[in-house]
Amino acid sequence: MLLDKIVSKIRNFQNFLLMIHEEPDGDTLAATIAIFLVLKGLAKNTAMVCKDPVPKPFLFLPETSEIRQDILFGDWEVIIIVDCGDLKRTGFPERLKKFAKYTKNLINIDHHPKNDLWKIANLNFIDQSASSASEMVWEIFQKLEIMIDKDIATALLTGVYTDTGGFKHSNTTPKTLKIAAELLNSGAKLKQITQNVTLNKSIAAMRLWGVALSRINKNQELQIISSVITQKDLEDCGATLADLAGVVNLMNAIPDSKAAFLFYEIGEGLFRASLRTEKDNVDVSEIAKLFGGGGHKKAAGFAIKADLRLDRQGWEIILK
């Protein structure tokens, strides 16, 4: 059984590198930190790496200061990648290919649809029905038969909470709520999670949200809600891209819409798009794939080169 193979790797090897995807969200951070805490408790030599810094809302999680932005791969026996939608998003695609080829110890834990990372990983633990990677990591811990303390429980609950939108999204299943209850019984600090992830909005973030909401458009024919944020908006508001977390979910709550798209400028002529839907008959990952992106059926994203027309009459993304 697959879980038995993963548990065997954990028990029989000593040196582990845990990988967090670029532009980290709550699930990849929380699930990885939970694994880090467990492996350290098992006296394993363990490190975490992520190309990008940890967003402010998640700095309350334990051990975030241990996350490195680069590391030598040759020092590790096993690499575990959590919640990564494709190989490129790991930030280290070529090095991972070599590692998987020569060590045969690359483990991929994910709830995204099939992607190129699956092809090179030596063990793929995939469950697209899971609410989050954190939910899947909880299953591994059950198989390991380890005690989940309050720090591990808080980390895992953070991942579940963020990927379900605070248990509001349709990916919240009875199993998800059962796991959440188990984590609360283990001492997970839900109040701390909600205060940092949902309620802790700076003045700069609120100003940025105001700009995004003021630019909302609705395509009546396609029933798609959209908005855009530029680098200048970030400067004017004194905000960062991390302050945009949650905006697209709020846009998606508008009645009589099928999906919400939030475009945000990440460089000169380069935009990312975050896509959300709650409709069972809409698959935003298929839309993202058209532009070289990916994700889940109800939450996806992509990057494009484009020009932006922005004036008092509105805005328009013009593909290059």
C-alpha positions as CSV (number, residue, x, y, z in Angstrom):
1,M,0.0,0.0,0.0
2,L,1.2,3.5,-0.9
3,L,1.0,4.9,2.6
4,D,3.0,2.0,3.9
5,K,5.7,2.8,1.4
6,I,5.8,6.4,2.6
7,V,5.9,5.4,6.2
8,S,8.7,3.0,5.4
9,K,10.8,5.8,3.8
10,I,10.2,7.9,6.9
11,R,11.3,5.2,9.3
12,N,14.3,3.9,7.3
13,F,16.0,7.1,6.1
14,Q,17.6,9.8,8.2
15,N,18.0,12.9,6.0
16,F,14.9,14.7,4.6
17,L,14.4,17.8,2.6
18,L,10.9,19.3,2.5
19,M,9.9,21.5,-0.4
20,I,7.3,24.3,-0.3
21,H,6.1,25.6,-3.6
22,E,6.7,29.2,-4.9
23,E,4.4,31.9,-3.7
24,P,3.5,29.7,-0.8
25,D,-0.1,29.5,0.5
26,G,-1.4,28.3,3.8
27,D,-1.7,24.6,2.8
28,T,1.8,24.0,1.5
29,L,3.3,25.9,4.4
30,A,1.2,24.3,7.1
31,A,1.5,20.7,5.8
32,T,5.2,21.0,5.3
33,I,5.8,22.5,8.7
34,A,3.7,19.7,10.3
35,I,5.9,17.1,8.6
36,F,9.0,19.0,9.7
37,L,7.8,18.9,13.3
38,V,7.1,15.2,13.2
39,L,10.4,14.3,11.5
40,K,12.3,16.4,14.1
41,G,10.4,14.6,16.8
42,L,11.6,11.3,15.3
43,A,15.2,12.6,15.5
44,K,15.5,12.9,11.7
45,N,17.9,15.4,10.1
46,T,15.4,17.7,8.3
47,A,15.3,21.0,6.4
48,M,12.7,23.0,4.6
49,V,13.2,25.1,1.4
50,C,11.1,27.6,-0.5
51,K,12.1,30.0,-3.2
52,D,9.9,32.8,-1.9
53,P,9.5,34.3,1.6
54,V,6.7,33.3,3.9
55,P,3.7,35.6,3.7
56,K,3.0,37.6,6.9
57,P,-0.3,35.9,7.7
58,F,1.5,32.6,8.2
59,L,4.5,33.8,10.3
60,F,2.6,32.7,13.4
61,L,3.2,29.1,12.4
62,P,6.1,27.4,14.3
63,E,9.5,27.0,12.7
64,T,8.9,29.4,9.8
65,S,12.4,30.9,10.5
66,E,13.9,27.5,9.6
67,I,12.7,27.8,6.0
68,R,15.6,28.4,3.6
69,Q,15.4,30.0,0.2
70,D,18.0,27.7,-1.4
71,I,19.9,24.6,-0.4
72,L,22.2,21.9,-1.8
73,F,20.3,18.8,-2.8
74,G,23.2,16.4,-2.5
75,D,23.0,16.3,1.2
76,W,19.6,14.7,1.4
77,E,18.4,11.1,1.1
78,V,14.7,11.8,0.6
79,I,12.8,14.9,-0.7
80,I,9.1,15.4,0.1
81,I,7.1,17.9,-2.0
82,V,3.7,19.0,-0.6
83,D,0.8,20.6,-2.4
84,C,2.7,21.5,-5.6
85,G,0.6,21.8,-8.8
86,D,3.5,21.3,-11.3
87,L,7.2,20.8,-11.5
88,K,8.1,24.4,-12.4
89,R,6.3,25.8,-9.4
90,T,8.7,23.9,-7.1
91,G,11.4,26.5,-8.1
92,F,14.0,23.8,-8.6
93,P,12.7,21.7,-11.6
94,E,16.1,20.6,-13.1
95,R,17.6,19.7,-9.8
96,L,14.6,17.7,-8.8
97,K,14.7,15.7,-12.1
98,K,18.3,14.7,-11.3
99,F,17.5,13.9,-7.7
100,A,14.5,11.6,-8.6
101,K,16.6,9.9,-11.3
102,Y,19.5,9.0,-9.2
103,T,18.1,8.5,-5.7
104,K,14.6,7.1,-6.4
105,N,13.4,8.9,-3.2
106,L,11.3,11.8,-4.4
107,I,7.8,11.8,-2.7
108,N,5.0,13.9,-4.0
109,I,2.0,14.6,-1.7
110,D,-0.7,16.5,-3.5
111,H,-4.4,17.0,-4.2
112,H,-4.0,18.7,-7.6
113,P,-5.0,17.1,-10.9
114,K,-2.3,15.1,-12.8
115,N,0.7,17.1,-13.8
116,D,4.4,16.8,-14.9
117,L,5.6,16.5,-11.3
118,W,3.8,13.1,-11.1
119,K,6.0,11.8,-14.0
120,I,9.3,12.3,-12.1
121,A,8.3,11.5,-8.5
122,N,9.1,8.0,-7.3
123,L,6.1,7.9,-4.9
124,N,2.9,9.8,-5.7
125,F,0.4,10.1,-2.9
126,I,-2.5,11.8,-4.7
127,D,-6.1,12.4,-3.6
128,Q,-8.0,14.9,-5.6
129,S,-11.0,14.5,-3.3
130,A,-9.1,15.7,-0.3
131,S,-9.8,19.3,0.8
132,S,-6.1,20.0,1.2
133,A,-2.7,18.5,1.3
134,S,-2.8,19.0,5.1
135,E,-5.8,16.5,5.2
136,M,-3.6,14.0,3.4
137,V,-0.6,14.6,5.7
138,W,-2.9,13.9,8.7
139,E,-3.6,10.5,7.1
140,I,0.2,9.8,6.9
141,F,0.5,10.7,10.6
142,Q,-2.2,8.2,11.5
143,K,-0.3,5.5,9.7
144,L,2.9,6.5,11.5
145,E,1.0,6.2,14.8
146,I,2.7,9.4,16.2
147,M,1.2,11.7,18.8
148,I,-0.1,15.0,17.3
149,D,0.7,17.8,19.7
150,K,-0.8,21.3,19.7
151,D,1.8,22.7,17.3
152,I,1.4,20.0,14.7
153,A,-2.4,20.2,15.1
154,T,-2.4,24.0,14.7
155,A,-0.3,23.7,11.5
156,L,-2.5,21.0,9.9
157,L,-5.7,22.9,10.9
158,T,-4.2,26.0,9.3
159,G,-3.8,24.1,6.0
160,V,-7.3,22.7,6.1
161,Y,-8.8,26.1,7.1
162,T,-7.1,28.1,4.3
163,D,-7.9,25.6,1.5
164,T,-11.5,25.3,2.5
165,G,-11.9,29.1,2.9
166,G,-12.6,28.7,6.6
167,F,-14.8,25.7,5.9
168,K,-17.0,27.7,3.5
169,H,-16.0,26.1,0.1
170,S,-17.7,23.1,-1.4
171,N,-14.5,21.0,-0.8
172,T,-15.4,20.8,2.9
173,T,-16.6,17.2,3.4
174,P,-17.7,15.3,6.4
175,K,-14.3,13.7,6.5
176,T,-12.7,17.2,6.5
177,L,-14.8,18.3,9.5
178,K,-14.0,15.1,11.3
179,I,-10.3,15.7,10.9
180,A,-10.7,19.3,12.0
181,A,-12.5,18.0,15.1
182,E,-9.6,15.6,15.8
183,L,-7.1,18.4,15.4
184,L,-9.0,20.6,17.8
185,N,-9.1,17.8,20.3
186,S,-5.3,17.6,19.9
187,G,-5.0,21.3,20.9
188,A,-5.1,23.1,17.5
189,K,-5.6,26.9,18.1
190,L,-8.4,27.9,15.8
191,K,-8.7,31.4,17.3
192,Q,-5.0,32.0,16.5
193,I,-5.5,30.7,13.0
194,T,-8.6,32.9,12.3
195,Q,-6.9,36.0,13.8
196,N,-3.8,35.7,11.7
197,V,-5.3,34.4,8.4
198,T,-8.7,36.0,8.2
199,L,-9.0,38.9,10.7
200,N,-5.5,40.4,10.7
201,K,-5.8,42.9,7.9
202,S,-3.5,46.0,7.9
203,I,-4.7,49.4,6.7
204,A,-2.6,48.9,3.6
205,A,-4.3,45.6,2.9
206,M,-7.8,47.1,3.4
207,R,-6.9,50.0,1.0
208,L,-5.7,47.5,-1.6
209,W,-8.9,45.4,-1.2
210,G,-10.9,48.6,-1.8
211,V,-9.0,49.2,-5.1
212,A,-9.6,45.7,-6.2
213,L,-13.3,45.8,-5.3
214,S,-13.8,49.2,-6.9
215,R,-12.6,47.8,-10.3
216,I,-14.9,44.8,-10.4
217,N,-16.3,44.0,-13.8
218,K,-19.0,41.5,-14.7
219,N,-19.2,39.8,-18.1
220,Q,-22.9,39.4,-18.4
221,E,-22.7,36.8,-21.1
222,L,-20.1,34.5,-19.4
223,Q,-21.2,35.5,-15.8
224,I,-17.6,36.0,-14.8
225,I,-16.5,38.6,-12.2
226,S,-13.0,40.1,-12.6
227,S,-10.7,42.8,-11.3
228,V,-7.1,43.9,-11.6
229,I,-4.3,45.2,-9.4
230,T,-1.1,46.9,-10.7
231,Q,2.3,47.4,-9.2
232,K,1.4,51.1,-8.8
233,D,-1.6,50.1,-6.7
234,L,0.7,48.2,-4.4
235,E,3.0,51.2,-4.1
236,D,0.1,53.7,-3.6
237,C,-1.4,51.5,-0.8
238,G,1.9,50.6,0.8
239,A,0.9,46.9,0.3
240,T,2.3,43.7,-1.0
241,L,0.9,40.9,-3.1
242,A,0.4,38.9,0.0
243,D,-2.2,41.4,1.1
244,L,-4.4,40.3,-1.8
245,A,-5.0,36.9,-0.1
246,G,-8.8,36.4,0.1
247,V,-9.9,39.1,-2.3
248,V,-10.8,36.7,-5.1
249,N,-12.8,34.5,-2.7
250,L,-14.8,37.6,-1.7
251,M,-15.4,38.4,-5.4
252,N,-16.6,34.9,-5.9
253,A,-19.3,35.4,-3.4
254,I,-21.2,37.8,-5.7
255,P,-24.6,36.3,-6.6
256,D,-25.4,35.2,-10.1
257,S,-21.8,34.7,-11.1
258,K,-20.1,31.5,-12.3
259,A,-16.5,32.4,-11.5
260,A,-14.2,35.1,-10.3
261,F,-10.8,36.2,-11.9
262,L,-8.3,38.4,-10.2
263,F,-5.4,39.7,-12.3
264,Y,-2.4,41.2,-10.5
265,E,0.8,42.6,-12.0
266,I,4.0,40.8,-10.9
267,G,6.4,42.6,-13.2
268,E,6.6,44.8,-16.3
269,G,4.0,43.4,-18.7
270,L,3.6,40.2,-16.6
271,F,0.4,39.3,-14.8
272,R,-0.8,36.4,-12.7
273,A,-4.5,35.4,-12.5
274,S,-6.2,33.7,-9.6
275,L,-9.5,31.9,-10.6
276,R,-12.2,30.7,-8.2
277,T,-15.6,29.1,-8.6
278,E,-18.2,27.3,-6.4
279,K,-20.2,26.0,-9.3
280,D,-20.1,22.2,-9.9
281,N,-20.5,22.6,-13.6
282,V,-17.5,25.0,-13.9
283,D,-13.8,23.8,-14.0
284,V,-11.5,26.8,-13.7
285,S,-8.4,24.5,-14.0
286,E,-9.4,23.9,-17.6
287,I,-9.4,27.6,-18.2
288,A,-6.0,28.0,-16.5
289,K,-4.6,25.2,-18.7
290,L,-5.4,27.2,-21.8
291,F,-2.8,29.8,-20.6
292,G,-0.2,27.3,-19.4
293,G,-1.4,27.3,-15.8
294,G,-3.3,24.7,-13.7
295,G,-4.8,24.0,-10.3
296,H,-8.0,22.5,-9.0
297,K,-11.4,22.4,-10.5
298,K,-12.6,25.2,-8.2
299,A,-9.3,27.1,-7.6
300,A,-6.6,27.6,-10.3
301,G,-4.2,30.1,-11.7
302,F,-2.0,31.1,-14.6
303,A,0.6,33.7,-15.7
304,I,0.4,35.8,-18.9
305,K,2.3,38.5,-20.7
306,A,-0.1,41.3,-21.4
307,D,-0.6,45.0,-21.6
308,L,-3.2,46.7,-19.4
309,R,-5.5,49.5,-20.4
310,L,-6.7,51.3,-17.3
311,D,-8.7,54.5,-17.2
312,R,-11.8,56.0,-15.7
313,Q,-14.0,54.1,-18.1
314,G,-12.6,50.8,-16.8
315,W,-9.8,48.3,-17.6
316,E,-8.8,45.7,-20.2
317,I,-6.1,43.0,-20.3
318,I,-4.6,42.8,-23.8
319,L,-2.6,39.7,-24.5
320,K,0.8,40.1,-26.1
